[in-house]
Amino acid sequence: MQHVLVIGGGVIGLSSAWWLLEAGCHVSVLERAPAVGAGASFANGGQLSYRYVAPLADAGVPLKALHWLLQRDGPLRFRPEADLRQWRWLASFIAHCRADVNARTTARLLQLGQLSRAAMAQLAPVVPPAAFGWREAGKLVVYRSARAFAAAARPAGQQGGTLLSAADCLAREPALADAQARFAGGVYSAGEAVADCHAFCLALDQRLRAHPRFGAVLQGEARAFVTANGKVTGVATSAGVIGADAFVLAAGIRSRDLAASAGIDLPLYPLKGYSLTMPIRPGDRAPEISVTDFERKVLYARIDDRLRVAAMVDLVGEDTSLDARRVAALKRLARQTMPRAADYCNVAAWAGLRPATPSSAPILGATAYPNLWLNVGHGPLGFTFACGSASILADLVTGRAPPFALDGLTLR
């Protein structure tokens, strides 16, 4: 049986490792951080949105982006870089901002979402949902303007969502009654879930280490692929060259540079996002349902006894520093919408880089090298798509047919 080295110890890499083990492979994981799940998986939004998968690229988004850039607490921030990759990504993103392209991508992501939901359920006997705060909370997307709500009505119905009036939204989620503004309506989707992605990584890591075909979690920074005779023979790391029969690249935004070392151009760009995590005290009115404020692009998820608030897309390169102004803005937006939801005086702030493609669809599968495989580019839906992507990857690596056509999900 072949030995597969998975590069990346986040939710995508760890899920890939598990499904490869279950498919009969011997597997090791290479992670540069001292612990798994320390990058983009650490404090993401916590929402598992299997039906709400609309790509960021859509008709009208470029004009909306200009409006967002002018807002004081807008969801988008752009800092030009002297980096051709940024401008190429933006040009490709704008090219994808067409309704027909968005519809095709959404259809494929819905398939991936449903596969991921089923795969997560299959994992439950191995990694108990309670170990990572999993809860089927349902998802409510609320709209502040009647125009935005009307535009959402048709696609929501096609995806199985239930349209709710403003009064219905407040009845379904009482925490919204405290908002300073009122809403025009909302779309509710049953079956969506919330969970702690970092806790999921830690729990899955324990199960990996107990698996008879698992080698080890190797700590080291991957720097370049070593190739010979049309194959990858190893990975040059800070701890030396590590060899294997096959390699899976799942290293978040660092996948871009690693792929380039083998002559592969990955159309990835880091979308920097922020989150706040606050304790929920007795007497607080935290949401029970996973809530998305559509116009402000802010997500609210109750995970055990904590409230996770996540938002923002900053195009600022590979800068992971906490911008105090953005943190303050997110806190201000949250307090305006759910002022009694949690202890806003006890906030843990975080920023992470979500590796995204211009189309918002991940890149799965083969490369020009017969033993190098990709599982990258999941953007803000990494946790949502992790298990489904991993199951597809294991099928491809072991020569089985994927469950559906992968057009739009492969490296062209």
Beta strands, then each sheet from edge to edge (+ up, - down):
strand 1: 3-7
strand 2: 26-31
strand 3: 47-48
strand 4: 76-78
strand 5: 139-143
strand 6: 162-165
strand 7: 185-189
strand 8: 193-194
strand 9: 214-219
strand 10: 222-228
strand 11: 231-237
strand 12: 240-243
strand 13: 246-249
strand 14: 269-279
strand 15: 290-293
strand 16: 298-303
strand 17: 306-315
strand 18: 348-356
strand 19: 363-366
strand 20: 372-376
sheet 1: 9+ 2+ 1+ 13+ 20+ 19-
sheet 2: 3+ 8-
sheet 3: 4+ 17+ 14- 18+
sheet 4: 4+ 17+ 16- 15+ 5+ 7- 6+
sheet 5: 10+ 11- 12+
end
